[in-house]
Amino acid sequence: MSGSPRPLAIVGPTGTGKSQLALDVAERVGGAAGAEIVNADAMQFYRGMDIGTAKLSVVGRRGIPHHQLDVLDVTETATVARYQHAAAADVEAIAAGGKVPILVGGSMLYIQSLLDDWSFPTTDPAVRAKWESRLAEIGVDRLHAELADRDAAAAASILPTDGRRIVRALEVIELTGQPFAASAPTIGAPRWDTVIIGLDCDTELLDQRLARRTEQMFNQGLVDEVRTLLDRGLRDGVTASRALGYAQVIADLDSGGSGEDAREPTFVGTRRYVRRQRSWFRRDHRIRWLDAGAGDNAETVLHARRTSPGR
């Protein structure tokens, strides 16, 4: 994309205001050419998963084109490989049109797959089937423990409830004879000379934001949204059914509750996820970190795009 507008990526933990910052930047960047936004929140891929993912409404997008929103049904499985291909095509098409691509989200693997040269290990149906059978036999908790015995680093990076990724890690370890992390990309020069901005804030402040966000989602009708999506097959969705908020509501409904008792587990799960996001992103030396509670971060982002070393 030599000679094309230089992309931006705005990353960081959940609840720090990445989407709003991306909108502010998009409104100011690129002069007449403008900017377009490429989503990097895996759960915002899903149609109908709006309240629990804090997805911007059409009106809330301020007329700025957004990509990789509402591209999957809840019964479909989100994969990093699909996203890498589709989002890269979006970024290159936006830049070819003279606009600035702005990547925004907090799904760690999806972002790194896009910005780094990541070639995914092959899959073997027989090996995959073996570990899927093992998952069905002993359950996700015990399979996660088996992964920890084989590759402690992989187990630490994968939620103990994420059966699909646990199976994939065990498959890759068996096929390659190497730790799962060995298949991850090396952090180097970011693709397209992208400027990467990280947004974070004090832990106590972020906990307050997450608590308010959780209450707002339930008050806006998250339980009803989950009920509607269950009728569309949410329970059968390998990826969508595990989304924060949705998984907790489903568990409460399945136990005979109204779904409202999922508020506290949702907050706790989100806070735990934030810790994983921070650990992941802080390893990336390319990220320029900004305080989510600061003033006009949009101007700081624009300045960083103009002055950061690169092409």
matplotlib code that plots the C-alpha trace (Angstrom):
import matplotlib.pyplot as plt

x = [0.0, 2.9, 1.6, -1.7, -3.0, -1.3, -3.7, -4.3, -5.1, -6.8, -6.5, -6.7, -8.9, -12.7, -14.5, -11.8, -13.7, -11.9, -15.0, -15.7, -12.0, -12.1, -15.1, -13.5, -10.4, -12.3, -14.2, -11.0, -8.6, -7.8, -9.4, -11.9, -10.9, -11.9, -11.6, -13.5, -13.5, -12.7, -14.0, -11.7, -14.1, -14.9, -18.3, -19.5, -19.3, -22.6, -26.0, -28.3, -25.5, -25.8, -26.5, -24.0, -21.2, -21.8, -22.1, -22.6, -26.0, -26.2, -27.0, -24.1, -21.6, -22.0, -22.2, -18.7, -18.6, -17.9, -16.6, -16.7, -19.9, -22.9, -21.2, -22.0, -25.1, -24.9, -24.8, -21.6, -18.1, -15.8, -12.3, -9.1, -8.2, -11.5, -11.1, -7.5, -8.5, -11.7, -10.4, -7.2, -9.3, -11.3, -8.2, -6.6, -9.9, -10.3, -6.7, -7.0, -9.9, -7.7, -9.3, -7.6, -8.4, -8.9, -8.8, -10.5, -11.2, -9.8, -9.8, -6.1, -5.6, -7.7, -5.7, -2.3, -3.3, -4.1, -1.1, 1.6, 2.6, 0.7, 0.6, -1.8, -0.7, -2.4, -5.2, -5.7, -9.3, -8.3, -6.2, -8.9, -11.6, -9.5, -9.3, -13.0, -13.9, -11.7, -13.5, -16.8, -15.6, -14.0, -15.3, -13.7, -12.2, -10.2, -9.1, -7.8, -5.9, -4.4, -3.4, -1.7, 0.3, 1.5, 1.9, 1.4, 1.9, -0.9, -3.2, -2.6, -3.5, -6.7, -9.9, -10.7, -14.2, -13.0, -13.2, -12.7, -9.4, -8.2, -8.8, -7.0, -4.0, -3.7, -4.1, -1.3, 1.0, 0.5, 1.0, 4.0, 5.7, 6.2, 4.5, 1.3, 3.0, 5.6, 2.9, 2.2, 3.7, 6.9, 6.2, 8.0, 7.1, 3.3, 1.6, 0.9, 3.1, 0.1, 0.4, -0.9, -2.5, -3.4, -6.1, -6.1, -6.7, -6.3, -7.6, -10.0, -11.5, -11.8, -13.6, -16.1, -16.6, -17.1, -19.6, -21.6, -21.3, -22.7, -25.6, -26.4, -26.4, -28.9, -31.0, -31.2, -32.5, -29.6, -31.7, -34.4, -31.7, -30.3, -33.8, -34.3, -31.0, -31.6, -34.6, -32.2, -29.8, -27.4, -27.0, -25.6, -23.1, -19.6, -18.2, -21.2, -22.7, -19.5, -19.5, -19.3, -22.7, -24.4, -22.8, -23.6, -27.3, -27.7, -26.2, -28.7, -31.6, -30.6, -30.5, -34.1, -33.3, -34.6, -31.2, -30.9, -28.6, -26.0, -25.1, -22.3, -20.8, -20.8, -18.9, -16.4, -15.9, -15.3, -12.8, -10.9, -10.9, -9.5, -6.5, -5.8, -6.1, -3.7, -1.2, -1.4, -1.2, 1.6, 3.9, 3.7, 6.4, 4.9, 1.9, 1.8, -0.4, -2.8, -4.8, -8.5, -9.3, -7.3, -8.6, -8.5, -6.9, -8.0, -5.5, -2.8, -3.6, -3.5, -0.2, 1.2, 0.1, 1.9, 5.1, 5.6, 8.6, 7.8, 7.7]
y = [0.0, 2.3, 5.9, 5.0, 6.6, 5.3, 3.1, 3.5, 0.9, 1.7, -1.2, -1.9, -3.3, -3.4, -0.3, 2.3, 4.1, 2.9, 3.1, 6.7, 7.7, 6.0, 8.1, 11.3, 10.6, 9.5, 12.8, 14.8, 12.8, 12.8, 16.1, 15.6, 11.9, 11.0, 7.7, 4.4, 2.0, -1.7, -3.6, -5.8, -7.0, -10.6, -10.6, -7.6, -9.7, -11.2, -10.0, -9.3, -9.2, -5.5, -4.6, -7.1, -6.1, -2.3, -2.2, 1.3, 1.8, 3.0, 6.5, 6.3, 5.7, 9.3, 8.5, 6.9, 3.6, 0.6, -2.8, -6.3, -5.6, -7.9, -10.3, -13.6, -15.3, -16.5, -20.1, -19.5, -19.8, -16.8, -17.7, -15.7, -16.9, -15.7, -12.3, -11.9, -12.4, -10.3, -7.4, -7.2, -6.8, -4.0, -2.1, -2.3, -1.2, 1.7, 2.9, 2.4, 4.8, 7.4, 7.1, 6.3, 2.8, 2.8, -0.6, -0.6, -3.3, -5.4, -9.0, -9.8, -12.6, -11.0, -7.8, -9.5, -11.7, -8.7, -6.5, -9.3, -11.9, -14.8, -18.1, -20.4, -24.0, -26.7, -28.7, -32.5, -33.7, -36.9, -35.1, -32.4, -35.1, -36.9, -33.8, -32.9, -36.4, -35.9, -32.6, -34.3, -37.1, -35.2, -31.6, -28.3, -27.8, -31.1, -30.6, -27.2, -28.9, -31.3, -28.4, -26.8, -30.0, -29.9, -26.2, -24.0, -20.7, -21.7, -22.6, -19.3, -17.4, -19.4, -19.1, -22.3, -22.1, -21.8, -25.4, -24.6, -22.8, -25.5, -28.1, -26.1, -25.5, -29.3, -30.0, -27.6, -28.9, -32.5, -31.6, -29.4, -30.9, -27.3, -25.1, -23.4, -20.0, -21.1, -20.7, -17.1, -14.3, -12.4, -8.9, -6.7, -3.9, -3.7, -4.4, -1.4, 0.7, 1.0, 3.3, 1.4, 3.4, 1.8, 3.2, 2.3, 3.9, 3.4, 0.0, 1.5, 3.9, 1.1, -1.2, 1.6, 2.0, -1.8, -1.8, 1.0, -0.6, -3.9, -2.3, -0.3, -3.4, -5.2, -2.1, -1.8, -5.3, -7.7, -10.6, -10.1, -9.9, -13.2, -14.8, -13.6, -14.9, -18.3, -18.6, -18.0, -20.8, -18.9, -22.0, -23.9, -21.1, -22.3, -18.8, -16.5, -18.5, -17.9, -14.1, -12.2, -11.4, -13.8, -16.9, -15.7, -15.0, -18.4, -20.1, -18.2, -19.0, -22.7, -22.8, -21.6, -17.9, -14.9, -13.9, -10.9, -12.7, -12.8, -9.2, -9.9, -12.9, -10.7, -7.9, -10.4, -12.2, -8.9, -7.7, -11.0, -10.6, -7.1, -8.5, -10.9, -8.0, -5.9, -8.7, -9.4, -5.8, -4.7, -7.2, -5.2, -2.6, -0.9, 0.4, 4.1, 4.2, 7.0, 7.7, 7.0, 9.7, 12.4, 15.3, 15.4, 12.1, 12.4, 15.2, 13.1, 10.2, 12.4, 13.8, 10.3, 9.2, 12.2, 11.9, 8.2, 6.6, 4.6, 5.1]
z = [0.0, -0.7, -1.1, 0.5, 3.7, 6.8, 8.9, 12.6, 15.2, 18.5, 20.9, 24.6, 27.4, 27.3, 28.6, 27.9, 25.2, 22.1, 19.8, 20.8, 20.3, 16.9, 15.9, 17.1, 15.1, 12.0, 12.0, 12.0, 9.9, 6.2, 5.2, 2.4, 2.1, 5.6, 7.3, 7.7, 10.7, 10.7, 13.8, 15.8, 18.5, 17.7, 19.3, 17.3, 14.2, 15.2, 14.1, 17.0, 19.6, 20.2, 23.8, 25.4, 23.0, 23.3, 19.6, 18.1, 16.6, 13.0, 14.3, 16.8, 14.0, 13.0, 9.3, 9.3, 7.4, 9.6, 8.5, 10.1, 12.0, 11.7, 9.3, 11.1, 12.4, 16.0, 14.8, 12.8, 14.3, 14.3, 13.3, 13.3, 9.8, 8.3, 10.0, 8.9, 5.2, 5.3, 7.4, 5.4, 2.3, 4.0, 5.1, 1.6, -0.1, 2.2, 1.7, -2.1, -2.0, -0.4, 3.1, 6.4, 7.7, 11.5, 13.2, 16.6, 19.2, 21.9, 20.5, 20.9, 18.5, 15.8, 15.9, 15.9, 13.1, 11.0, 11.9, 11.9, 9.4, 10.8, 8.9, 10.7, 11.4, 9.3, 10.8, 10.8, 11.0, 12.8, 15.5, 15.9, 16.2, 18.9, 21.1, 20.5, 21.6, 24.7, 25.4, 25.3, 27.5, 30.3, 30.0, 29.5, 32.9, 32.9, 29.3, 30.2, 33.0, 30.5, 28.3, 31.3, 31.9, 28.2, 27.7, 30.8, 28.8, 26.3, 29.2, 30.8, 27.7, 27.0, 29.1, 30.9, 29.5, 25.8, 24.7, 21.0, 21.6, 24.1, 21.4, 18.8, 21.0, 21.8, 18.1, 17.1, 19.9, 18.7, 15.0, 15.4, 18.5, 19.7, 22.3, 21.0, 21.2, 18.6, 15.9, 16.9, 14.8, 15.7, 16.7, 14.2, 11.8, 11.7, 8.5, 6.3, 8.7, 11.0, 13.9, 17.0, 19.9, 23.2, 25.4, 29.1, 32.5, 36.3, 37.4, 40.0, 37.4, 34.9, 37.4, 38.0, 34.2, 33.8, 36.7, 35.1, 31.7, 33.0, 34.8, 31.7, 29.5, 31.8, 32.2, 28.4, 28.0, 27.7, 29.1, 26.4, 23.7, 24.9, 24.9, 21.3, 20.2, 21.8, 19.5, 16.6, 17.7, 20.1, 22.3, 19.3, 18.4, 19.3, 19.6, 20.2, 23.1, 25.1, 24.8, 28.1, 29.4, 27.0, 28.6, 32.1, 31.2, 29.5, 32.6, 34.9, 32.7, 32.5, 36.3, 36.5, 37.1, 35.3, 33.8, 36.1, 38.5, 35.8, 36.5, 39.0, 37.1, 34.0, 35.8, 37.3, 34.0, 32.2, 34.8, 34.5, 30.7, 31.0, 32.9, 30.0, 27.5, 29.5, 29.8, 26.0, 24.8, 27.2, 25.5, 22.3, 22.3, 19.3, 21.1, 22.2, 25.3, 26.1, 29.3, 28.6, 31.2, 29.5, 27.5, 23.7, 22.9, 19.2, 18.6, 20.3, 18.0, 14.9, 16.0, 16.6, 13.1, 11.6, 13.6, 14.4, 12.8, 9.7, 6.0]

ax = plt.figure().add_subplot(projection="3d")
ax.plot(x, y, z, "-o")
ax.set_aspect("equal")
plt.show()
